[in-house]
Amino acid sequence: MRHSNRNAGYLLRANLKQNLKFSLIWLVILIMMIASGAGKLEAAFAGGASGSKEIVKMLRAPGMAAMFGAMPKVDTYNTAIVFAGVMVVFMIILQALWVMPLMIRNTRGQEESGLLEMVRARNVGRTAAITAASLELLIDSAIMGILYFVSLAAVNMGGTDLYGDFLFSLGMVIANLLFGTIALLFAQLTNNTRTANMLSYMVLTAAYLVRLVTDIQHQNLTWLSPIGWFEKANFYTDNNVWALGLALLVSILLAASATMIARNRDLGAGIIAERTGRAKAAGWLRSIPALLWRTERGLFAGWLIGAVVFGGVMGSVLGGVGDILKTNPLYRKILDVGQINAANQTMVLSFLGMYLGIFVALAVTAGVQVAFRLKRDDNLGYLSVIHAEKPTRTTISVSYYCFGLLAGVFVLSAGLLALFFTGNTVLSHPLPLKYLGRLFAASVPPVISFIALGIALVGLWPRLSSLFWLYMGAGLIVQIFRGLFDLPKHAGNFTPFGWIANVPVENVDHTWLIVMVVSAIVLFILGIAGYRRQDLSL
């Protein structure tokens, strides 16, 4: 074992230095989410019993439970219990989006780029890379847990104590280890980063969807989801350490499995065999768009299927949202049937507006991933052969960019159609089609403008393109939590998410539509012009 891990410390130091900025940005985001969430909820509960009851009532609605997780069933709610009910699922997903690509980049990514081959030519063990990645995961997670604990102790929420803060922080550390080791295992099973990332995100999405369905209908089955294990810990109430022990045990087994595979496989190879291609490529693959379709069709299909499934699941909970007012005796006494139905429709539309931001983010992620392939394929030297042929740099960049835009629009369309029509099948009073038109009219321009921003970054400042995810993520977080944390009405207007905040209850402002369309066109042109002036493998 020592022989296989020789010089793992050297690789660890190199990885920590290389990933310092990336991890620091994520740590700042995560700590801000924890501290601001705890502080805002504490302020809301300190404002009086009526405000706290409204928060709990809102979070126990089916639509909110679908997004954030089911609230624990207790007689009296306090800040700490509500904080855990809101933040556990959301923070685990954010943390997974940090550590999963990090682990794949530190292992399979280094093999794919040829860097690990040069390093292994020296006195470096076969499992040194995966050991260094695992140690970095442990160090980053420990630092994150300590900062979580300090932040929660400083806020000192009502109903909490140091043990509860410690257990919550420990649970988030173990969640990091669990999803980080899942990515490590896929990095060993596959022979390229693209497949490893896709499989890792599929597991994360499946865990979220299983948790979503079971939290609404069969909470006893939430154990089927890895995310559900942390919900079952019931932080600040039961403090169930056995659930955390299960997640830690699975993390250790996953890390051990990944290490065993790394010790026995060849460099650059994977356990999952790729399908053998044709001996001679088809003639239609000679064009850049056709080549892109051939290489990205699996990713595109995965996003489409995921959008349809996610839209169908989210739409299936709208029936419970629409019946909230009917089950309230007070509203039944005050309002007549017509008024109750109208109020129900407004509530359903409000939930659709909240979901709209998530579907826009999914579509943008799908499209920008394709657009960012231009930078990645260039860095790996894949485009060198193409540049030596007839296609110009403009043709290559336009092909990548247009494919990214089309992928984003198609993923958005699939998700919204599944959401709307599934929702109408469970609503007692189906929504008119005009609201579907509003959803499309309001969501397509922000998707295009977001992707165009990513395109401009790839063309003009490829080294800064990772900042795009920070910008989009910050806008989505502010938009989702604006009402819960009592943020100003226009707090989210620094991104297009804030410009569509009132849709579909209201039509989107035409001024913002014009701004998004014009900015998308300008950014698209800048992205093309910027790539034309780049050197190869920038």
Buried (B, 14 or more C-beta within 10 A) or exposed (E): EEEBBBBBEBBBEBBBEBBEEBBEBBBEBBBEBBBBBBBBBBBBBEEEEEBBEEBBEEBBBBBBBBBBBBBBEBEEBBBBBBBBBBBBBBBBBBBBBBBBBBBBBBBBBBBBBEEBEEBBEEEBBBBBBBBBBBBBBBBBBBEBBEBBBBBBBEBBBBBBEEEBBBBBBBBBBBBBBBBBBBBBBBBBBBBBBBBBBBBBBBBBBBBBBBBBBBBBEEBEBBBBBBBBBBBBBBBBBEBBEEBBEBBBEBBEEBBEBBBEBBBEBEEEEBEEEEEEEEEEEEEEEEEBBBBBBBBBEEBBEBBBEBBBBBBBBBBBBBBBBBBBBBEBEEBEEEBEEEEBBBBBBEBBBBBBBBBBBBBBBBBBBBBBBBBBBBBBBBBBEEBEEBEEEEBEBEBBBBBBBBBBBBBBBBBBBBBBBBBBBBBBEBBEEEBEEEBBEBBBBBBBBBBBBBBBBBBBBBBBEBEEBEEBBEBBBBBBBBBBBBBBBBBEEEBBBEBBBBBBBBBBBEBBBEEBBEBBBEBBEEBBBBBBBBBEEBEEEE
